[in-house]
Amino acid sequence: MSLFDKRSQVYGPETFSMGEFDVNADGYYRNVVTVPIDTKPRRMLYVKVASDAPVDVVVAKEDRSSAMHKEHVADAVLGPIPTEKSHSMGVIIGVFRGDRANVTLEVWMDR
């Protein structure tokens, strides 16, 4: 990363699979993935999602309210999303039961 780069990596890029059958999971499918994110107040957050099948993405604030949500995302950058006073946020990705997806998630903030 460059000295003058205005981008601070928060998570990833990481690839994971979703929607697989799992007898230990609620509903017998692993169709929801939650990723906790440590943020800094008064910054802008960006979430990049790339998937081989459409997924639903929610960015949640520290007080459990929704900062942004998008349905049927295959390849998109969500943001800028203001962190406001939040020191932590979360990204929730979901697919319908029975659907499968390989998802790559990357999260960064402006400095």
C-alpha positions as CSV (number, residue, x, y, z in Angstrom):
1,M,0.0,0.0,0.0
2,S,1.3,3.4,-1.0
3,L,2.2,6.1,1.6
4,F,-0.3,8.5,-0.1
5,D,-3.0,6.0,-0.6
6,K,-6.3,7.2,0.8
7,R,-7.7,3.7,1.3
8,S,-7.4,1.8,4.6
9,Q,-8.2,-2.0,4.2
10,V,-10.6,-3.2,6.9
11,Y,-11.5,-6.7,5.7
12,G,-10.4,-9.1,2.9
13,P,-10.5,-9.7,0.1
14,E,-11.8,-13.1,1.2
15,T,-13.7,-15.7,-0.7
16,F,-16.3,-18.1,0.9
17,S,-19.1,-20.3,-0.3
18,M,-22.7,-20.0,0.8
19,G,-25.9,-22.0,0.6
20,E,-24.4,-25.4,1.3
21,F,-26.4,-28.1,3.2
22,D,-25.3,-28.3,6.9
23,V,-27.2,-30.3,9.5
24,N,-25.7,-28.2,12.3
25,A,-27.0,-24.9,10.9
26,D,-30.4,-23.4,11.6
27,G,-32.7,-24.4,8.8
28,Y,-30.1,-26.9,7.6
29,Y,-28.4,-24.5,5.2
30,R,-25.6,-22.0,5.6
31,N,-27.3,-19.3,3.7
32,V,-26.4,-16.3,5.9
33,V,-22.8,-15.0,6.6
34,T,-22.1,-12.2,9.1
35,V,-18.8,-10.3,9.1
36,P,-18.0,-7.9,12.0
37,I,-16.1,-4.8,10.9
38,D,-14.0,-2.5,13.1
39,T,-14.5,1.1,11.9
40,K,-13.5,4.6,12.9
41,P,-16.1,7.3,13.5
42,R,-16.7,10.0,10.8
43,R,-15.2,8.0,7.9
44,M,-16.6,6.6,4.7
45,L,-16.9,2.8,4.3
46,Y,-16.9,0.9,1.0
47,V,-18.0,-2.7,0.5
48,K,-17.1,-4.6,-2.6
49,V,-19.1,-7.9,-3.3
50,A,-18.4,-10.2,-6.2
51,S,-20.5,-13.3,-6.6
52,D,-21.2,-16.0,-9.2
53,A,-24.9,-15.9,-8.2
54,P,-27.0,-12.9,-6.9
55,V,-26.9,-12.3,-3.1
56,D,-28.5,-9.9,-0.7
57,V,-26.1,-7.5,1.2
58,V,-26.8,-5.5,4.3
59,V,-24.4,-3.1,6.1
60,A,-25.5,-2.7,9.7
61,K,-24.5,0.0,12.1
62,E,-23.4,-0.4,15.7
63,D,-26.9,0.2,17.0
64,R,-28.2,-2.7,14.8
65,S,-29.9,-0.4,12.3
66,S,-29.3,-0.7,8.6
67,A,-26.8,1.7,7.0
68,M,-27.4,0.3,3.5
69,H,-28.9,-2.8,1.8
70,K,-29.0,-4.1,-1.7
71,E,-30.8,-7.1,-3.2
72,H,-29.6,-9.3,-6.0
73,V,-26.0,-8.2,-6.1
74,A,-23.6,-10.1,-8.3
75,D,-20.7,-7.5,-8.7
76,A,-20.9,-4.1,-7.0
77,V,-19.2,-1.6,-4.8
78,L,-21.5,-0.3,-2.1
79,G,-20.6,3.1,-0.7
80,P,-19.7,5.6,0.4
81,I,-21.4,4.6,3.6
82,P,-20.9,7.1,6.5
83,T,-19.8,5.4,9.7
84,E,-21.1,8.3,11.8
85,K,-20.3,7.5,15.4
86,S,-19.9,3.8,15.0
87,H,-16.7,2.0,16.1
88,S,-18.0,-1.3,14.7
89,M,-20.3,-2.2,11.9
90,G,-21.3,-5.5,10.2
91,V,-21.8,-6.9,6.8
92,I,-24.5,-9.5,6.4
93,I,-24.7,-11.5,3.1
94,G,-27.5,-13.9,2.4
95,V,-28.9,-16.2,-0.3
96,F,-32.2,-18.1,-0.5
97,R,-32.3,-21.6,1.0
98,G,-31.2,-24.0,-1.7
99,D,-29.3,-21.4,-3.7
100,R,-25.5,-21.5,-3.8
101,A,-22.9,-18.8,-4.3
102,N,-19.2,-18.2,-4.2
103,V,-18.7,-14.7,-2.8
104,T,-15.6,-12.5,-2.6
105,L,-15.9,-9.7,0.0
106,E,-13.7,-6.7,0.5
107,V,-14.2,-3.8,2.8
108,W,-12.2,-0.6,3.1
109,M,-12.4,3.0,4.5
110,D,-11.2,6.4,3.4
111,R,-8.5,7.8,5.5
